[in-house]
Amino acid sequence: MIAIDQLTDEQFERHALDLLQRELGPDGLARFLRLNRSGTGDYTRDREQWQMDFTLDQILESIRKNRPH
């Protein structure tokens, strides 16, 4: 077994999910994922609020800056 600190994030997540399924069973794993991945709040409403003052030019510039070169 590879040391935990040497796993990629994807490998670590797969390993953790395998452990949870083994310990909790499929139903327990499904419940865990539902509770821990659903989040809270209204993302669409929140996003609209924090983006409402951006112009189209600002949004396009942000996209250009954050694209890998």
Secondary structure, DSSP 8 states (H G I E B T S, - for coil): ---GGGS-HHHHHHHHHHHHHHHHHHHHHHHHHHHHHS-SS-HHHHHHHHHTT--HHHHHHHHHHHS--
